């Protein structure tokens, strides 16, 4: 049985976690898409399995911005020092769920793009390009605008 953290201990741990949730990175990508003139996406469309952060309903492209901590990014490898087994389990379950969501969406004919939080740390240009490629909206004005 994993040891349970008291509520106070847990929120103390939470406060030390960088980039809790991925609101900031999502917002950053959202404005980068707008600036790049990429259109046709919806924010967190609830009707779509796995609730992607963005989705292009017509092109059937689902975009997930995965927070490095919550989604167990290996590059950043962040596991809190207090009660690591709890977090390893929790993050492991998140990763498992991510894999299932991606697989099910793909089976339903979606393209799935997963962007790491750390990829947006130094600008969104690459992520915007990934989105453009997936949605087939990579066009001349993007090259001119870059
Ligand atoms: Zn990372």
Backbone and ligand atoms as CSV (ligand in chain L), in Angstrom:
chain,resi,resn,atom,element,x,y,z
A,1,UNK,N,N,0.832,-1.202,0.000
A,1,UNK,CA,C,0.000,0.000,0.000
A,1,UNK,C,C,0.868,1.254,0.000
A,2,UNK,N,N,0.601,2.158,-0.898
A,2,UNK,CA,C,1.381,3.391,-0.867
A,2,UNK,C,C,0.982,4.216,0.340
A,3,UNK,N,N,1.953,4.834,0.899
A,3,UNK,CA,C,1.718,5.672,2.056
A,3,UNK,C,C,0.915,6.890,1.616
A,4,UNK,N,N,-0.081,7.227,2.389
A,4,UNK,CA,C,-0.899,8.385,1.982
A,4,UNK,C,C,-0.338,9.656,2.585
A,5,UNK,N,N,-0.311,10.693,1.800
A,5,UNK,CA,C,0.165,11.969,2.304
A,5,UNK,C,C,-0.988,12.698,2.970
A,6,UNK,N,N,-0.686,13.387,4.050
A,6,UNK,CA,C,-1.721,14.232,4.636
A,6,UNK,C,C,-1.997,15.349,3.649
A,7,UNK,N,N,-3.140,15.967,3.819
A,7,UNK,CA,C,-3.517,17.011,2.881
A,7,UNK,C,C,-2.479,18.150,2.891
A,8,UNK,N,N,-2.031,18.511,4.081
A,8,UNK,CA,C,-1.062,19.610,4.185
A,8,UNK,C,C,0.253,19.231,3.516
A,9,UNK,N,N,0.678,17.981,3.757
A,9,UNK,CA,C,1.946,17.545,3.171
A,9,UNK,C,C,1.836,17.534,1.664
A,10,UNK,N,N,0.683,17.086,1.178
A,10,UNK,CA,C,0.520,17.019,-0.264
A,10,UNK,C,C,0.538,18.411,-0.889
A,11,UNK,N,N,-0.162,19.358,-0.258
A,11,UNK,CA,C,-0.157,20.666,-0.904
A,11,UNK,C,C,1.213,21.309,-0.798
A,12,UNK,N,N,1.973,20.942,0.218
A,12,UNK,CA,C,3.341,21.442,0.293
A,12,UNK,C,C,4.152,20.905,-0.882
A,13,UNK,N,N,3.926,19.623,-1.202
A,13,UNK,CA,C,4.622,19.015,-2.334
A,13,UNK,C,C,4.191,19.700,-3.627
A,14,UNK,N,N,2.870,19.882,-3.760
A,14,UNK,CA,C,2.323,20.489,-4.970
A,14,UNK,C,C,2.936,21.852,-5.251
A,15,UNK,N,N,3.106,22.607,-4.165
A,15,UNK,CA,C,3.611,23.963,-4.358
A,15,UNK,C,C,5.020,23.958,-4.938
A,16,UNK,N,N,5.749,22.885,-4.692
A,16,UNK,CA,C,7.119,22.845,-5.197
A,16,UNK,C,C,7.205,22.320,-6.621
A,17,UNK,N,N,6.080,21.842,-7.143
A,17,UNK,CA,C,6.116,21.282,-8.472
A,17,UNK,C,C,6.079,22.394,-9.519
A,18,UNK,N,N,7.075,22.397,-10.379
A,18,UNK,CA,C,7.071,23.441,-11.397
A,18,UNK,C,C,5.973,23.193,-12.424
A,19,UNK,N,N,5.383,24.243,-12.874
A,19,UNK,CA,C,4.416,24.154,-13.965
A,19,UNK,C,C,3.244,23.268,-13.641
A,20,UNK,N,N,2.712,23.392,-12.457
A,20,UNK,CA,C,1.574,22.564,-12.083
A,20,UNK,C,C,0.420,22.818,-13.043
A,21,UNK,N,N,-0.161,21.757,-13.535
A,21,UNK,CA,C,-1.155,21.907,-14.592
A,21,UNK,C,C,-0.398,22.428,-15.795
A,22,UNK,N,N,-1.082,22.754,-16.843
A,22,UNK,CA,C,-0.315,23.296,-17.964
A,22,UNK,C,C,-1.005,24.506,-18.566
A,23,UNK,N,N,-1.621,25.248,-17.691
A,23,UNK,CA,C,-2.355,26.418,-18.154
A,23,UNK,C,C,-1.469,27.415,-18.877
A,24,UNK,N,N,-0.351,27.731,-18.282
A,24,UNK,CA,C,0.519,28.750,-18.859
A,24,UNK,C,C,0.988,28.343,-20.242
A,25,UNK,N,N,1.435,27.089,-20.350
A,25,UNK,CA,C,1.965,26.642,-21.626
A,25,UNK,C,C,0.856,26.579,-22.673
A,26,UNK,N,N,-0.328,26.157,-22.233
A,26,UNK,CA,C,-1.473,26.099,-23.145
A,26,UNK,C,C,-1.810,27.463,-23.703
A,27,UNK,N,N,-1.846,28.442,-22.783
A,27,UNK,CA,C,-2.188,29.802,-23.181
A,27,UNK,C,C,-1.128,30.331,-24.141
A,28,UNK,N,N,0.121,30.002,-23.848
A,28,UNK,CA,C,1.210,30.452,-24.703
A,28,UNK,C,C,1.058,29.886,-26.117
A,29,UNK,N,N,0.757,28.604,-26.180
A,29,UNK,CA,C,0.604,27.977,-27.497
A,29,UNK,C,C,-0.619,28.549,-28.213
A,30,UNK,N,N,-1.670,28.784,-27.432
A,30,UNK,CA,C,-2.891,29.310,-28.019
A,30,UNK,C,C,-2.613,30.649,-28.706
A,31,UNK,N,N,-1.887,31.529,-28.028
A,31,UNK,CA,C,-1.652,32.836,-28.642
A,31,UNK,C,C,-0.665,32.713,-29.799
A,32,UNK,N,N,0.253,31.738,-29.717
A,32,UNK,CA,C,1.182,31.538,-30.835
A,32,UNK,C,C,0.429,31.071,-32.082
A,33,UNK,N,N,-0.562,30.207,-31.885
A,33,UNK,CA,C,-1.365,29.734,-33.021
A,33,UNK,C,C,-2.126,30.897,-33.643
A,34,UNK,N,N,-2.686,31.726,-32.778
A,34,UNK,CA,C,-3.432,32.879,-33.272
A,34,UNK,C,C,-2.504,33.800,-34.057
A,35,UNK,N,N,-1.344,34.081,-33.470
A,35,UNK,CA,C,-0.383,34.959,-34.156
A,35,UNK,C,C,0.034,34.380,-35.499
A,36,UNK,N,N,0.175,33.055,-35.543
A,36,UNK,CA,C,0.616,32.409,-36.782
A,36,UNK,C,C,-0.526,32.289,-37.790
A,37,UNK,N,N,-1.692,32.726,-37.384
A,37,UNK,CA,C,-2.823,32.694,-38.312
A,37,UNK,C,C,-3.389,31.296,-38.515
A,38,UNK,N,N,-3.096,30.389,-37.569
A,38,UNK,CA,C,-3.666,29.050,-37.653
A,38,UNK,C,C,-5.084,29.124,-37.096
A,39,UNK,N,N,-6.019,28.683,-37.873
A,39,UNK,CA,C,-7.424,28.811,-37.473
A,39,UNK,C,C,-8.126,27.457,-37.448
A,40,UNK,N,N,-9.311,27.490,-36.889
A,40,UNK,CA,C,-10.151,26.311,-36.957
A,40,UNK,C,C,-10.022,25.376,-35.780
A,41,UNK,N,N,-9.318,25.813,-34.725
A,41,UNK,CA,C,-9.186,24.948,-33.562
A,41,UNK,C,C,-10.138,25.376,-32.464
A,42,UNK,N,N,-10.465,24.422,-31.647
A,42,UNK,CA,C,-11.289,24.672,-30.461
A,42,UNK,C,C,-10.442,24.368,-29.248
A,43,UNK,N,N,-10.716,25.073,-28.179
A,43,UNK,CA,C,-10.013,24.823,-26.932
A,43,UNK,C,C,-10.786,23.792,-26.118
A,44,UNK,N,N,-10.101,22.759,-25.695
A,44,UNK,CA,C,-10.665,21.708,-24.838
A,44,UNK,C,C,-12.086,21.298,-25.190
A,45,UNK,N,N,-12.271,20.808,-26.377
A,45,UNK,CA,C,-13.622,20.349,-26.741
A,45,UNK,C,C,-13.961,19.097,-25.932
A,46,UNK,N,N,-14.989,19.211,-25.112
A,46,UNK,CA,C,-15.297,18.125,-24.184
A,46,UNK,C,C,-15.812,16.874,-24.880
A,47,UNK,N,N,-16.351,17.042,-26.072
A,47,UNK,CA,C,-16.945,15.888,-26.739
A,47,UNK,C,C,-15.889,14.909,-27.254
A,48,UNK,N,N,-14.648,15.324,-27.236
A,48,UNK,CA,C,-13.624,14.464,-27.800
A,48,UNK,C,C,-12.915,13.674,-26.712
A,49,UNK,N,N,-12.769,12.406,-26.984
A,49,UNK,CA,C,-12.156,11.484,-26.051
A,49,UNK,C,C,-10.813,12.017,-25.553
A,50,UNK,N,N,-10.628,11.966,-24.261
A,50,UNK,CA,C,-9.345,12.352,-23.697
A,50,UNK,C,C,-9.188,13.851,-23.516
A,51,UNK,N,N,-10.216,14.613,-23.899
A,51,UNK,CA,C,-10.198,16.076,-23.769
A,51,UNK,C,C,-8.864,16.710,-24.159
A,52,UNK,N,N,-8.585,16.716,-25.450
A,52,UNK,CA,C,-7.339,17.364,-25.880
A,52,UNK,C,C,-7.350,18.855,-25.540
A,53,UNK,N,N,-6.173,19.439,-25.440
A,53,UNK,CA,C,-6.093,20.863,-25.129
A,53,UNK,C,C,-6.609,21.706,-26.286
A,54,UNK,N,N,-6.339,21.218,-27.497
A,54,UNK,CA,C,-6.870,21.863,-28.693
A,54,UNK,C,C,-7.319,20.766,-29.638
A,55,UNK,N,N,-8.295,21.083,-30.463
A,55,UNK,CA,C,-8.642,20.112,-31.498
A,55,UNK,C,C,-9.128,20.837,-32.737
A,56,UNK,N,N,-8.728,20.297,-33.861
A,56,UNK,CA,C,-9.222,20.764,-35.150
A,56,UNK,C,C,-10.271,19.746,-35.556
A,57,UNK,N,N,-11.537,20.136,-35.407
A,57,UNK,CA,C,-12.604,19.153,-35.584
A,57,UNK,C,C,-12.703,18.689,-37.029
A,58,UNK,N,N,-12.552,19.603,-37.972
A,58,UNK,CA,C,-12.680,19.218,-39.376
A,58,UNK,C,C,-11.513,18.342,-39.820
A,59,UNK,N,N,-10.322,18.757,-39.454
A,59,UNK,CA,C,-9.132,17.998,-39.871
A,59,UNK,C,C,-8.929,16.754,-38.997
A,60,UNK,N,N,-9.703,16.655,-37.923
A,60,UNK,CA,C,-9.544,15.566,-36.953
A,60,UNK,C,C,-8.110,15.460,-36.444
A,61,UNK,N,N,-7.669,16.567,-35.874
A,61,UNK,CA,C,-6.343,16.593,-35.261
A,61,UNK,C,C,-6.524,17.006,-33.800
A,62,UNK,N,N,-6.007,16.188,-32.915
A,62,UNK,CA,C,-6.096,16.482,-31.489
A,62,UNK,C,C,-4.706,16.854,-30.983
A,63,UNK,N,N,-4.635,17.983,-30.282
A,63,UNK,CA,C,-3.356,18.466,-29.774
A,63,UNK,C,C,-3.378,18.410,-28.253
A,64,UNK,N,N,-2.368,17.777,-27.697
A,64,UNK,CA,C,-2.244,17.739,-26.244
A,64,UNK,C,C,-0.961,18.466,-25.862
A,65,UNK,N,N,-1.076,19.346,-24.891
A,65,UNK,CA,C,0.131,19.946,-24.325
A,65,UNK,C,C,0.358,19.240,-23.003
A,66,UNK,N,N,1.405,18.436,-22.941
A,66,UNK,CA,C,1.628,17.621,-21.760
A,66,UNK,C,C,2.601,18.292,-20.801
A,67,UNK,N,N,2.130,18.549,-19.599
A,67,UNK,CA,C,2.997,19.099,-18.562
A,67,UNK,C,C,4.071,18.075,-18.221
A,68,UNK,N,N,5.318,18.524,-18.135
A,68,UNK,CA,C,6.447,17.597,-17.942
A,68,UNK,C,C,6.304,16.781,-16.658
A,69,UNK,N,N,5.833,17.426,-15.621
A,69,UNK,CA,C,5.707,16.691,-14.369
A,69,UNK,C,C,4.584,15.664,-14.425
A,70,UNK,N,N,3.397,16.110,-14.738
A,70,UNK,CA,C,2.221,15.236,-14.648
A,70,UNK,C,C,2.219,14.120,-15.675
A,71,UNK,N,N,2.918,14.337,-16.769
A,71,UNK,CA,C,2.908,13.323,-17.815
A,71,UNK,C,C,4.221,12.545,-17.874
A,72,UNK,N,N,5.071,12.770,-16.881
A,72,UNK,CA,C,6.268,11.954,-16.733
A,72,UNK,C,C,7.277,12.109,-17.854
A,73,UNK,N,N,7.609,13.359,-18.166
A,73,UNK,CA,C,8.609,13.603,-19.207
A,73,UNK,C,C,9.974,13.085,-18.748
A,74,UNK,N,N,10.609,12.304,-19.609
A,74,UNK,CA,C,11.906,11.740,-19.247
A,74,UNK,C,C,13.024,12.761,-19.323
A,75,UNK,N,N,12.848,13.708,-20.212
A,75,UNK,CA,C,13.898,14.723,-20.372
A,75,UNK,C,C,14.049,15.519,-19.083
A,76,UNK,N,N,12.918,15.916,-18.525
A,76,UNK,CA,C,12.972,16.727,-17.318
A,76,UNK,C,C,13.069,15.850,-16.070
A,77,UNK,N,N,12.460,14.678,-16.104
A,77,UNK,CA,C,12.578,13.698,-15.026
A,77,UNK,C,C,12.324,14.228,-13.631
A,78,UNK,N,N,11.201,14.898,-13.463
A,78,UNK,CA,C,10.921,15.496,-12.171
A,78,UNK,C,C,10.090,14.562,-11.291
A,79,UNK,N,N,10.687,14.097,-10.215
A,79,UNK,CA,C,9.926,13.337,-9.226
A,79,UNK,C,C,10.231,13.974,-7.867
A,80,UNK,N,N,9.182,14.381,-7.159
A,80,UNK,CA,C,9.456,14.999,-5.852
A,80,UNK,C,C,10.230,14.059,-4.938
A,81,UNK,N,N,11.101,14.625,-4.133
A,81,UNK,CA,C,11.918,13.795,-3.249
A,81,UNK,C,C,11.097,13.234,-2.111
A,82,UNK,N,N,10.041,13.949,-1.736
A,82,UNK,CA,C,9.224,13.414,-0.659
A,82,UNK,C,C,8.193,12.453,-1.235
A,83,UNK,N,N,8.175,11.271,-0.682
A,83,UNK,CA,C,7.237,10.228,-1.109
A,83,UNK,C,C,7.296,9.891,-2.608
A,84,UNK,N,N,8.486,9.587,-3.099
A,84,UNK,CA,C,8.609,9.354,-4.549
A,84,UNK,C,C,7.759,8.199,-5.057
A,85,UNK,N,N,7.533,7.166,-4.240
A,85,UNK,CA,C,6.790,6.016,-4.766
A,85,UNK,C,C,5.352,6.390,-5.091
A,86,UNK,N,N,4.789,7.285,-4.295
A,86,UNK,CA,C,3.433,7.764,-4.577
A,86,UNK,C,C,3.391,8.425,-5.951
A,87,UNK,N,N,4.380,9.274,-6.196
A,87,UNK,CA,C,4.390,10.031,-7.452
A,87,UNK,C,C,4.715,9.159,-8.646
A,88,UNK,N,N,5.629,8.227,-8.446
A,88,UNK,CA,C,5.975,7.332,-9.549
A,88,UNK,C,C,4.723,6.575,-9.989
A,89,UNK,N,N,3.946,6.123,-9.013
A,89,UNK,CA,C,2.702,5.411,-9.341
A,89,UNK,C,C,1.703,6.309,-10.025
A,90,UNK,N,N,1.518,7.485,-9.454
A,90,UNK,CA,C,0.514,8.406,-9.968
A,90,UNK,C,C,0.866,8.813,-11.398
A,91,UNK,N,N,2.119,9.188,-11.606
A,91,UNK,CA,C,2.541,9.636,-12.928
A,91,UNK,C,C,2.507,8.465,-13.911
A,92,UNK,N,N,2.833,7.285,-13.399
A,92,UNK,CA,C,2.752,6.092,-14.244
A,92,UNK,C,C,1.345,5.877,-14.773
A,93,UNK,N,N,0.370,6.095,-13.888
A,93,UNK,CA,C,-1.031,5.949,-14.325
A,93,UNK,C,C,-1.395,7.007,-15.360
A,94,UNK,N,N,-0.898,8.228,-15.151
A,94,UNK,CA,C,-1.167,9.286,-16.141
A,94,UNK,C,C,-0.610,8.907,-17.509
A,95,UNK,N,N,0.613,8.393,-17.505
A,95,UNK,CA,C,1.253,8.026,-18.767
A,95,UNK,C,C,0.475,6.919,-19.465
A,96,UNK,N,N,0.030,5.984,-18.665
A,96,UNK,CA,C,-0.751,4.875,-19.206
A,96,UNK,C,C,-2.023,5.399,-19.866
A,97,UNK,N,N,-2.682,6.320,-19.163
A,97,UNK,CA,C,-3.910,6.897,-19.687
A,97,UNK,C,C,-3.620,7.676,-20.982
A,98,UNK,N,N,-2.506,8.426,-20.997
A,98,UNK,CA,C,-2.126,9.158,-22.215
A,98,UNK,C,C,-2.003,8.208,-23.398
A,99,UNK,N,N,-1.356,7.064,-23.137
A,99,UNK,CA,C,-1.155,6.090,-24.203
A,99,UNK,C,C,-2.480,5.541,-24.716
A,100,UNK,N,N,-3.380,5.261,-23.778
A,100,UNK,CA,C,-4.690,4.726,-24.166
A,100,UNK,C,C,-5.479,5.738,-24.974
A,101,UNK,N,N,-5.456,6.986,-24.509
A,101,UNK,CA,C,-6.199,8.050,-25.201
A,101,UNK,C,C,-5.674,8.204,-26.626
A,102,UNK,N,N,-4.351,8.268,-26.762
A,102,UNK,CA,C,-3.765,8.415,-28.100
A,102,UNK,C,C,-4.171,7.252,-28.992
A,103,UNK,N,N,-4.083,6.045,-28.454
A,103,UNK,CA,C,-4.392,4.863,-29.251
A,103,UNK,C,C,-5.853,4.869,-29.693
A,104,UNK,N,N,-6.750,5.221,-28.755
A,104,UNK,CA,C,-8.176,5.215,-29.103
A,104,UNK,C,C,-8.515,6.295,-30.110
A,105,UNK,N,N,-7.913,7.467,-29.952
A,105,UNK,CA,C,-8.165,8.541,-30.916
A,105,UNK,C,C,-7.681,8.136,-32.303
A,106,UNK,N,N,-6.497,7.538,-32.348
A,106,UNK,CA,C,-5.953,7.121,-33.645
A,106,UNK,C,C,-6.856,6.083,-34.297
A,107,UNK,N,N,-7.370,5.187,-33.469
A,107,UNK,CA,C,-8.269,4.171,-34.024
A,107,UNK,C,C,-9.538,4.808,-34.579
A,108,UNK,N,N,-9.925,5.941,-33.975
A,108,UNK,CA,C,-11.133,6.625,-34.440
A,108,UNK,C,C,-10.823,7.601,-35.582
A,109,UNK,N,N,-9.595,7.535,-36.097
A,109,UNK,CA,C,-9.264,8.330,-37.275
A,109,UNK,C,C,-8.682,9.705,-36.998
A,110,UNK,N,N,-8.258,9.917,-35.749
A,110,UNK,CA,C,-7.657,11.201,-35.396
A,110,UNK,C,C,-6.152,11.153,-35.545
A,111,UNK,N,N,-5.592,12.337,-35.833
A,111,UNK,CA,C,-4.145,12.497,-35.714
A,111,UNK,C,C,-3.901,13.078,-34.340
A,112,UNK,N,N,-2.918,12.545,-33.657
A,112,UNK,CA,C,-2.655,13.008,-32.305
A,112,UNK,C,C,-1.275,13.662,-32.260
A,113,UNK,N,N,-1.255,14.892,-31.765
A,113,UNK,CA,C,0.017,15.598,-31.605
A,113,UNK,C,C,0.198,15.860,-30.119
A,114,UNK,N,N,1.313,15.379,-29.577
A,114,UNK,CA,C,1.593,15.653,-28.164
A,114,UNK,C,C,2.818,16.544,-28.075
A,115,UNK,N,N,2.635,17.641,-27.395
A,115,UNK,CA,C,3.708,18.620,-27.277
A,115,UNK,C,C,4.098,18.715,-25.813
A,116,UNK,N,N,5.397,18.589,-25.542
A,116,UNK,CA,C,5.841,18.699,-24.150
A,116,UNK,C,C,5.908,20.155,-23.725
A,117,UNK,N,N,5.576,20.314,-22.455
A,117,UNK,CA,C,5.693,21.638,-21.844
A,117,UNK,C,C,7.091,22.233,-22.101
A,118,UNK,N,N,8.133,21.405,-21.976
A,118,UNK,CA,C,9.489,21.952,-22.119
A,118,UNK,C,C,9.779,22.404,-23.552
A,119,UNK,N,N,9.015,21.869,-24.502
A,119,UNK,CA,C,9.210,22.298,-25.887
A,119,UNK,C,C,8.715,23.723,-26.119
A,120,UNK,N,N,7.872,24.191,-25.206
A,120,UNK,CA,C,7.315,25.528,-25.376
A,120,UNK,C,C,8.077,26.570,-24.555
A,121,UNK,N,N,9.050,26.061,-23.793
A,121,UNK,CA,C,9.742,26.972,-22.887
A,121,UNK,C,C,10.520,28.048,-23.655
A,122,UNK,N,N,11.090,27.639,-24.769
A,122,UNK,CA,C,11.859,28.615,-25.550
A,122,UNK,C,C,11.135,29.013,-26.826
A,123,UNK,N,N,9.856,29.258,-26.689
A,123,UNK,CA,C,9.107,29.698,-27.851
A,123,UNK,C,C,8.262,28.585,-28.440
A,124,UNK,N,N,7.270,28.974,-29.198
A,124,UNK,CA,C,6.275,28.013,-29.682
A,124,UNK,C,C,6.419,27.700,-31.161
A,125,UNK,N,N,7.466,28.220,-31.775
A,125,UNK,CA,C,7.540,28.118,-33.226
A,125,UNK,C,C,7.517,26.671,-33.715
A,126,UNK,N,N,8.291,25.821,-33.042
A,126,UNK,CA,C,8.338,24.416,-33.475
A,126,UNK,C,C,6.995,23.732,-33.286
A,127,UNK,N,N,6.346,24.051,-32.169
A,127,UNK,CA,C,5.045,23.447,-31.884
A,127,UNK,C,C,4.019,23.895,-32.918
A,128,UNK,N,N,4.053,25.165,-33.251
A,128,UNK,CA,C,3.115,25.681,-34.251
A,128,UNK,C,C,3.358,24.958,-35.580
A,129,UNK,N,N,4.612,24.729,-35.890
A,129,UNK,CA,C,4.964,24.034,-37.124
A,129,UNK,C,C,4.421,22.592,-37.101
A,130,UNK,N,N,4.569,21.930,-35.965
A,130,UNK,CA,C,4.030,20.566,-35.806
A,130,UNK,C,C,2.525,20.556,-36.062
A,131,UNK,N,N,1.851,21.563,-35.509
A,131,UNK,CA,C,0.407,21.651,-35.665
A,131,UNK,C,C,0.061,21.880,-37.129
A,132,UNK,N,N,0.811,22.765,-37.764
A,132,UNK,CA,C,0.555,23.049,-39.179
A,132,UNK,C,C,0.732,21.805,-40.041
A,133,UNK,N,N,1.777,21.063,-39.749
A,133,UNK,CA,C,2.032,19.852,-40.540
A,133,UNK,C,C,0.893,18.855,-40.339
A,134,UNK,N,N,0.497,18.665,-39.081
A,134,UNK,CA,C,-0.556,17.694,-38.786
A,134,UNK,C,C,-1.885,18.089,-39.421
A,135,UNK,N,N,-2.145,19.389,-39.460
A,135,UNK,CA,C,-3.439,19.822,-39.975
A,135,UNK,C,C,-3.392,20.106,-41.472
A,136,UNK,N,N,-2.189,19.997,-42.033
A,136,UNK,CA,C,-2.060,20.273,-43.466
A,136,UNK,C,C,-2.293,21.732,-43.803
A,137,UNK,N,N,-1.990,22.611,-42.845
A,137,UNK,CA,C,-2.179,24.040,-43.096
A,137,UNK,C,C,-0.837,24.760,-43.203
A,138,UNK,N,N,0.165,23.977,-43.525
A,138,UNK,CA,C,1.479,24.581,-43.678
A,138,UNK,C,C,1.482,25.274,-45.036
A,139,UNK,N,N,1.518,26.582,-44.996
A,139,UNK,CA,C,1.335,27.268,-46.266
A,139,UNK,C,C,2.368,28.366,-46.465
A,140,UNK,N,N,2.232,29.051,-47.572
A,140,UNK,CA,C,3.246,30.036,-47.956
A,140,UNK,C,C,3.317,31.207,-46.992
A,141,UNK,N,N,2.171,31.652,-46.517
A,141,UNK,CA,C,2.260,32.831,-45.647
A,141,UNK,C,C,2.937,32.535,-44.321
A,142,UNK,N,N,2.957,31.244,-43.915
A,142,UNK,CA,C,3.682,30.916,-42.691
A,142,UNK,C,C,5.182,31.080,-42.915
A,143,UNK,N,N,5.644,30.747,-44.103
A,143,UNK,CA,C,7.069,30.879,-44.386
A,143,UNK,C,C,7.448,32.352,-44.470
A,144,UNK,N,N,6.554,33.128,-45.085
A,144,UNK,CA,C,6.821,34.540,-45.218
A,144,UNK,C,C,6.789,35.210,-43.842
A,145,UNK,N,N,5.899,34.717,-42.982
A,145,UNK,CA,C,5.730,35.335,-41.682
A,145,UNK,C,C,6.778,34.933,-40.655
A,146,UNK,N,N,7.517,33.875,-40.939
A,146,UNK,CA,C,8.499,33.389,-39.979
A,146,UNK,C,C,9.743,34.275,-39.973
L,1,ZN,ZN,ZN,10.097,17.989,-20.067
